[in-house]
Amino acid sequence: MPVPVPRQRDTSATESAHTAHTAHVAHASQAVVHATAPQTSLTLLVIEDDPAGGLTVPEILDADRHRIRLRTARNLTEAARLLTPDVHCILLDLSLPEPGAATAGAGSRTAVATDTAVDQLAILREVLRIAPRHAVLVLTAEADAERAAEAVRVGAQDFLLRDELDGRLLSRAIRYAVERKRADIAQYKLAESKLRAQENARLERGLLPNPLLEGSDLRFAARYRPGRSRALLGGDFYDTVRTPDGTVHAMIGDVCGHGPDEAALGVELRIAWRALTLAGLCGDDLLSTLQEVLEVERPCEEIFATLCTVDISPDGRRAGLCLAGHPAPLITRPGRPARLLPYENNGPALGLLPKARWPRRQVELGGSWSLMLYTDGLIEGRIGDGKERLGQDGMVEMINRHLDQGLSGEALLEASVTEARRLNGGELTDDVAVVMLSRAES
């Protein structure tokens, strides 16, 4: 039975409940559709085994009174060929026979459709599979309304009854179906984004370290922000542990590059550092062994990593400092401006020289202090529109401004990363990791 010729008529108050419902929903969404509809006319793909029906007449109009373009297909094979990106909506006749079935007479089509309802919904599922981003309307006889409702539950946007169809109702249904599909896709993307964020948060909690400071009077704070879009972790890494003798060891490092391989190598180096530190290694011995780990695990010989390690004595008043091509830490003391620790005679980055050495420098901390370790992502952001970067001197000035405002710990780190981003005019392109250890003498 061919699809009927659309007839232009007004919708009467005595029409069927389904027709009234479709018109009401279409009218309610008409303002939104009109505001968001593309300037180009809509294209409708009709899947029906007798495409000589009346849908070829140019009386189906969109909200802007543009003609809705029609394409017709006799079967799913033709439909797949005609399903180009400019198709907005599909109208599927649920009386379409199963591919390969003999063509039934017009008088027996309804009976065949009723007997093969499962197969015809399978055809709908196949249409939804090959056209997941397209709106789909189904056309059926009034006697098949129950199966049509099931088609909507399967995934069609709406159903139309063949005996009640006219051009005005069809054009409204098309616009409604297209906008509903767009809304469904947007909702799906939003839910997918929320799920990804939740999974990322769980994964980050598993990859980022938990400081082992039980028994220490030091306070710990950290901030981490990967530079890559949607990245879980970048190439920056850090950790803090307390060994049985009461010494607190902290480190921060940066693997060159920003890809997933560099992020994975950073996690491997952090885990190796923790294991070696708990095993009793320190200073040059520790860094030499970490270089061996890097040389084995890095994806290519050009990869290197910078590292800063400190070991704070059990009384909290002194620290040993080793720098492997990494920026020197910053120290703050009550009533005194922040300053950088000495960084002379530091060693090269890990992975650059096969037999490098890393001297350990003794640093006096005092009674009350805060020690900030950071990666170069914090200091390499630009200042304004020019090429000037924040740099270490600019970072020290920034920290001192925040100290004058009474900030410390977590609040100080958050304010510093936020201001560096603001000065850069947007997200920092490099990974940023900042760690702060603090001691207040009683």
VMD Tcl script that draws the C-alpha trace (Angstrom):
set ca {
  {0.00 0.00 0.00}
  {1.64 3.27 -1.05}
  {2.19 6.16 1.31}
  {-0.83 8.48 0.89}
  {-0.73 11.85 -0.79}
  {-0.57 14.54 1.89}
  {-3.72 16.66 1.98}
  {-3.59 20.25 3.22}
  {-6.34 20.59 5.81}
  {-6.90 22.08 9.26}
  {-6.69 19.79 12.25}
  {-10.18 19.33 13.70}
  {-11.06 19.02 17.36}
  {-12.41 15.52 16.78}
  {-9.20 13.99 15.45}
  {-7.69 10.96 17.17}
  {-5.87 11.26 20.50}
  {-2.56 10.49 18.87}
  {-2.96 13.21 16.24}
  {-3.86 15.76 18.91}
  {-0.86 14.69 20.98}
  {1.54 14.98 18.05}
  {0.24 18.40 17.04}
  {0.38 19.65 20.64}
  {3.98 18.54 21.17}
  {5.02 19.91 17.79}
  {3.36 23.26 18.55}
  {5.04 23.45 21.97}
  {8.44 22.91 20.41}
  {7.85 25.09 17.34}
  {9.49 28.20 18.84}
  {12.60 26.24 19.79}
  {12.70 24.52 16.42}
  {12.37 27.83 14.60}
  {15.19 29.37 16.63}
  {17.59 26.47 16.17}
  {16.66 25.10 12.72}
  {19.42 25.40 10.13}
  {18.97 27.84 7.27}
  {19.13 25.03 4.71}
  {15.93 23.05 4.17}
  {15.41 19.70 5.85}
  {15.77 16.42 3.97}
  {13.47 13.45 4.61}
  {14.36 9.90 3.59}
  {11.25 7.75 3.05}
  {11.75 3.98 3.29}
  {8.70 2.38 1.63}
  {8.40 -0.35 -0.98}
  {6.14 1.71 -3.25}
  {7.85 5.12 -3.51}
  {5.32 6.35 -6.08}
  {3.14 7.58 -3.21}
  {2.17 11.18 -2.57}
  {5.20 12.24 -0.54}
  {6.81 13.55 -3.71}
  {4.58 16.61 -3.83}
  {6.29 19.89 -2.82}
  {3.79 20.79 -0.07}
  {5.77 19.63 2.98}
  {7.32 22.76 4.49}
  {9.61 23.44 7.42}
  {9.19 26.18 10.03}
  {10.73 28.79 7.69}
  {8.38 27.78 4.86}
  {11.21 26.05 3.03}
  {10.35 22.93 1.08}
  {11.36 19.71 2.83}
  {13.36 17.72 0.31}
  {12.36 14.09 -0.19}
  {14.33 10.96 -0.97}
  {12.76 7.53 -1.35}
  {14.13 4.02 -0.88}
  {12.40 0.68 -1.53}
  {14.52 -1.29 0.96}
  {17.32 -1.00 3.52}
  {20.03 -1.42 0.90}
  {18.81 1.62 -1.01}
  {18.30 3.49 2.27}
  {21.91 2.91 3.33}
  {23.10 4.27 -0.02}
  {20.90 7.39 0.24}
  {21.68 8.02 3.92}
  {24.13 10.91 3.43}
  {24.99 13.45 6.16}
  {22.48 16.00 4.80}
  {19.54 13.71 5.64}
  {17.82 14.96 8.81}
  {14.94 12.54 9.30}
  {13.80 9.06 8.20}
  {10.19 7.99 7.67}
  {9.94 4.20 7.88}
  {6.79 2.37 6.80}
  {6.29 -0.42 9.33}
  {4.43 -2.37 6.64}
  {7.72 -2.76 4.76}
  {8.12 -6.51 4.14}
  {11.11 -8.42 5.43}
  {13.98 -8.35 2.87}
  {13.68 -11.38 0.58}
  {10.00 -11.95 1.32}
  {7.58 -12.20 -1.57}
  {5.58 -9.09 -2.25}
  {2.10 -9.48 -0.83}
  {-1.05 -8.07 -2.36}
  {-2.43 -4.79 -1.14}
  {-5.30 -6.52 0.62}
  {-2.98 -8.78 2.63}
  {-0.34 -6.24 3.66}
  {-1.96 -5.42 7.01}
  {-2.34 -9.10 7.90}
  {1.28 -9.84 6.99}
  {2.44 -6.85 9.04}
  {0.49 -8.09 12.05}
  {1.86 -11.62 11.78}
  {5.48 -10.43 11.43}
  {5.55 -7.63 14.00}
  {8.79 -8.88 15.53}
  {10.50 -8.96 12.14}
  {9.31 -5.46 11.28}
  {10.69 -4.07 14.53}
  {13.91 -5.83 13.64}
  {13.89 -3.73 10.45}
  {13.44 -0.64 12.63}
  {16.37 -1.72 14.81}
  {18.49 -2.10 11.69}
  {17.52 1.43 10.60}
  {18.47 2.74 14.03}
  {21.78 0.88 13.79}
  {22.78 2.32 10.42}
  {21.45 5.81 11.28}
  {22.23 6.39 14.98}
  {22.33 10.19 14.63}
  {19.19 10.61 12.52}
  {15.64 11.23 13.69}
  {13.30 8.35 12.82}
  {9.52 8.44 12.35}
  {7.46 5.30 11.75}
  {4.28 5.09 9.70}
  {1.61 2.52 10.43}
  {-2.08 1.77 10.12}
  {-4.43 2.66 12.98}
  {-4.86 -1.05 13.75}
  {-1.14 -1.31 14.41}
  {-0.98 1.49 17.01}
  {0.29 -0.87 19.70}
  {3.22 -1.95 17.56}
  {3.86 1.70 16.67}
  {4.09 2.58 20.36}
  {6.55 -0.28 20.79}
  {8.58 1.21 17.93}
  {8.91 4.44 19.92}
  {10.10 2.44 22.93}
  {12.71 0.77 20.67}
  {14.08 4.14 19.61}
  {11.90 5.95 17.04}
  {11.16 9.59 17.82}
  {7.42 9.32 17.06}
  {4.82 7.40 15.03}
  {2.21 8.57 12.53}
  {-1.04 6.88 11.57}
  {-1.44 6.42 7.82}
  {-5.16 7.28 7.74}
  {-4.68 10.58 9.59}
  {-1.60 11.84 7.78}
  {-1.50 15.12 5.89}
  {1.26 17.48 4.82}
  {0.81 19.87 7.73}
  {0.99 17.15 10.37}
  {3.92 15.45 8.65}
  {5.97 18.66 8.41}
  {5.38 19.35 12.11}
  {6.27 15.78 13.06}
  {9.51 15.98 11.06}
  {10.59 19.20 12.76}
  {9.68 17.83 16.18}
  {11.53 14.56 15.55}
  {14.70 16.35 14.36}
  {14.78 18.63 17.41}
  {14.01 15.78 19.79}
  {16.86 13.75 18.29}
  {19.21 16.70 18.71}
  {18.13 17.03 22.33}
  {18.60 13.29 22.90}
  {22.12 13.43 21.44}
  {22.99 16.48 23.55}
  {21.67 14.76 26.67}
  {23.66 11.62 25.84}
  {26.84 13.64 25.38}
  {26.24 15.41 28.69}
  {25.71 12.12 30.51}
  {28.78 10.66 28.80}
  {30.83 13.69 29.84}
  {29.69 13.38 33.46}
  {30.47 9.66 33.48}
  {33.92 10.30 31.99}
  {34.59 12.95 34.63}
  {33.61 10.52 37.38}
  {35.82 7.78 35.93}
  {38.69 10.24 35.51}
  {38.36 11.35 39.11}
  {38.46 7.74 40.34}
  {41.45 6.97 38.14}
  {43.31 10.08 39.26}
  {42.74 9.13 42.90}
  {44.34 5.78 42.10}
  {47.31 7.24 40.20}
  {48.13 10.28 42.33}
  {50.03 9.46 45.52}
  {48.78 9.42 49.08}
  {51.49 10.99 51.25}
  {52.91 8.64 53.91}
  {53.46 11.07 56.77}
  {52.05 9.23 59.76}
  {53.88 10.31 62.91}
  {55.22 13.53 61.36}
  {54.30 17.04 62.49}
  {54.67 18.39 58.95}
  {51.62 19.57 57.02}
  {51.22 18.54 53.39}
  {49.40 20.25 50.50}
  {49.49 19.66 46.74}
  {47.90 20.85 43.51}
  {48.03 19.04 40.17}
  {46.74 20.15 36.77}
  {47.58 18.28 33.54}
  {48.20 20.43 30.50}
  {46.62 18.14 27.88}
  {42.90 18.46 27.21}
  {40.90 15.71 28.98}
  {44.12 14.18 30.30}
  {44.10 12.26 33.55}
  {47.75 12.85 34.28}
  {50.60 14.62 32.55}
  {54.32 13.99 32.74}
  {54.65 15.70 36.14}
  {54.81 13.57 39.28}
  {55.40 13.97 43.01}
  {55.42 12.01 46.26}
  {56.14 12.29 49.99}
  {57.00 9.54 52.50}
  {58.34 9.27 56.04}
  {60.91 6.56 56.72}
  {61.16 4.67 60.06}
  {63.99 6.93 61.30}
  {61.63 9.95 61.19}
  {63.10 11.54 58.05}
  {60.52 12.98 55.65}
  {61.40 12.58 51.98}
  {59.68 14.57 49.25}
  {60.23 14.82 45.54}
  {58.75 16.38 42.43}
  {59.63 15.63 38.82}
  {58.78 16.34 35.21}
  {59.09 14.00 32.22}
  {59.67 15.96 29.01}
  {56.65 15.81 26.70}
  {52.92 15.72 27.28}
  {51.64 12.44 25.84}
  {50.28 9.31 27.54}
  {53.70 7.60 27.33}
  {55.27 10.43 29.31}
  {52.46 10.32 31.86}
  {52.94 6.56 32.29}
  {56.70 7.02 32.71}
  {56.09 9.66 35.37}
  {53.94 7.23 37.36}
  {56.63 4.54 37.02}
  {59.35 6.91 38.27}
  {57.21 7.98 41.23}
  {56.54 4.39 42.27}
  {60.21 3.51 41.84}
  {61.25 6.55 43.93}
  {58.92 5.54 46.76}
  {60.16 1.94 46.76}
  {63.83 2.98 46.67}
  {63.34 5.60 49.40}
  {61.61 3.15 51.71}
  {64.46 0.74 50.99}
  {66.92 3.29 52.39}
  {68.42 4.94 49.27}
  {68.96 8.69 49.25}
  {70.75 11.40 47.30}
  {73.08 10.38 44.49}
  {72.48 6.63 44.95}
  {68.74 7.11 44.61}
  {68.98 9.33 41.54}
  {71.45 7.01 39.82}
  {69.06 4.10 40.25}
  {66.12 6.18 39.05}
  {68.09 7.03 35.91}
  {68.54 3.33 35.26}
  {64.78 2.85 35.59}
  {64.14 5.72 33.18}
  {66.60 4.38 30.60}
  {64.85 1.00 30.62}
  {61.26 2.27 30.61}
  {61.39 5.33 28.34}
  {59.89 4.88 24.86}
  {62.86 6.55 23.11}
  {66.34 7.78 24.02}
  {65.37 11.46 23.67}
  {63.10 11.27 26.73}
  {64.52 12.71 29.96}
  {63.14 13.83 33.33}
  {64.00 16.59 35.76}
  {63.78 15.90 39.49}
  {64.00 17.67 42.81}
  {64.35 15.69 46.05}
  {64.52 16.87 49.65}
  {65.03 14.83 52.81}
  {64.01 16.66 55.97}
  {65.67 15.66 59.23}
  {63.51 14.17 62.03}
  {63.71 17.43 64.02}
  {62.48 19.35 60.96}
  {65.24 21.98 61.09}
  {67.52 20.80 58.26}
  {67.13 19.26 54.82}
  {69.25 17.67 52.12}
  {68.55 18.94 48.61}
  {69.31 17.27 45.26}
  {68.45 18.86 41.94}
  {68.54 16.99 38.63}
  {68.00 19.79 36.12}
  {64.97 20.97 38.10}
  {64.03 24.44 39.46}
  {65.06 25.04 43.06}
  {62.35 24.94 45.78}
  {60.99 28.07 47.40}
  {61.07 28.58 51.17}
  {58.96 30.93 53.27}
  {59.47 31.81 56.94}
  {57.25 33.89 59.26}
  {57.93 37.60 58.94}
  {60.35 37.15 56.04}
  {59.77 37.23 52.27}
  {59.82 34.02 50.30}
  {63.03 33.14 48.47}
  {64.49 30.36 46.37}
  {66.85 27.83 47.92}
  {70.40 27.75 46.48}
  {70.63 25.84 43.21}
  {74.34 25.95 42.41}
  {76.19 22.71 41.58}
  {73.03 20.84 40.67}
  {73.26 17.77 38.43}
  {71.79 17.17 34.95}
  {68.34 15.86 34.22}
  {67.88 12.11 34.44}
  {68.56 10.37 31.15}
  {70.95 12.94 29.65}
  {74.38 11.71 30.82}
  {75.10 8.00 31.42}
  {77.42 8.47 34.43}
  {76.14 11.70 35.90}
  {76.44 12.62 39.58}
  {74.00 14.56 41.73}
  {75.54 16.32 44.74}
  {73.44 16.66 47.89}
  {73.38 20.12 49.47}
  {72.61 20.71 53.15}
  {70.04 23.45 53.81}
  {69.11 25.07 57.14}
  {65.34 25.44 57.44}
  {64.85 26.81 60.94}
  {61.96 26.35 63.33}
  {58.86 27.40 61.34}
  {58.84 27.29 57.57}
  {57.05 26.23 54.40}
  {58.86 24.55 51.54}
  {57.28 24.69 48.08}
  {58.33 22.29 45.31}
  {56.96 22.95 41.82}
  {57.36 22.02 38.16}
  {58.21 24.50 35.40}
  {54.62 24.56 34.15}
  {53.95 27.08 36.92}
  {56.68 29.50 35.83}
  {56.61 29.11 32.03}
  {53.16 30.57 31.48}
  {53.14 33.86 29.60}
  {52.31 37.24 31.07}
  {49.64 38.96 29.01}
  {49.81 39.03 25.20}
  {53.59 39.28 24.89}
  {56.29 36.60 24.94}
  {57.44 37.37 28.49}
  {57.01 34.47 30.90}
  {56.29 34.53 34.61}
  {59.66 32.99 35.49}
  {61.02 32.20 38.94}
  {61.37 35.86 39.95}
  {57.77 36.56 38.96}
  {56.65 33.47 40.88}
  {58.46 34.64 44.03}
  {56.78 38.06 43.77}
  {53.40 36.37 43.27}
  {53.89 34.11 46.31}
  {54.88 37.08 48.46}
  {51.71 38.95 47.45}
  {49.62 35.97 48.51}
  {51.54 35.67 51.78}
  {50.82 39.34 52.51}
  {47.14 38.48 52.10}
  {47.47 35.83 54.81}
  {47.25 32.78 52.52}
  {48.99 29.53 53.35}
  {48.88 25.82 52.57}
  {46.12 24.67 50.20}
  {44.77 28.22 49.74}
  {48.22 29.54 48.80}
  {48.77 26.84 46.18}
  {45.30 27.24 44.68}
  {45.69 31.03 44.45}
  {49.11 30.68 42.84}
  {47.98 28.24 40.14}
  {44.86 30.32 39.48}
  {46.83 33.56 39.11}
  {49.42 31.92 36.83}
  {46.55 30.78 34.61}
  {45.00 34.26 34.65}
  {48.29 35.92 33.73}
  {48.64 33.43 30.89}
  {45.26 34.48 29.52}
  {43.83 30.95 29.72}
  {44.78 27.38 30.51}
  {48.48 26.70 30.98}
  {49.77 24.54 28.14}
  {52.26 22.64 30.32}
  {51.48 20.34 33.21}
  {51.59 21.93 36.67}
  {52.39 20.20 39.94}
  {52.98 22.04 43.24}
  {53.76 20.50 46.63}
  {54.09 22.31 49.96}
  {55.45 20.96 53.24}
  {55.08 23.19 56.29}
  {56.25 23.11 59.91}
  {55.12 25.35 62.75}
  {57.43 25.34 65.78}
  {55.48 25.25 69.02}
}
mol new
graphics top color blue
foreach p $ca { graphics top sphere $p radius 0.5 }
foreach p [lrange $ca 0 end-1] q [lrange $ca 1 end] { graphics top cylinder $p $q radius 0.2 }
display resetview
